C-alpha cells in the first residue's frame, strides 16, 4: 500500500490491487487501518488465549489462532 506523504502516488490498480482500486491512500487512512488491524489482532489473541486455557495449556498455538479467527467470523 502506498501512503500519501504529500506527493503524487497515483496508480491504476484494479480491485485486486492492495489499495482495493483506490487511486491514492492518505496517511490518515493508513493509520486508521493499522489501528483497526491492531484491535482485531488483540481480539483474536484474547479468543485464542481462552481456547488454550480451556485446553489446559499455557501456550497459545497457531491452531488456537486459526480457531479463534473462525470463531470470530
Secondary structure as UniProt FT lines:
FT   TURN            15..16
FT   TURN            18..21
FT   HELIX           27..54
FT   TURN            55..56
FT   HELIX           62..71
//
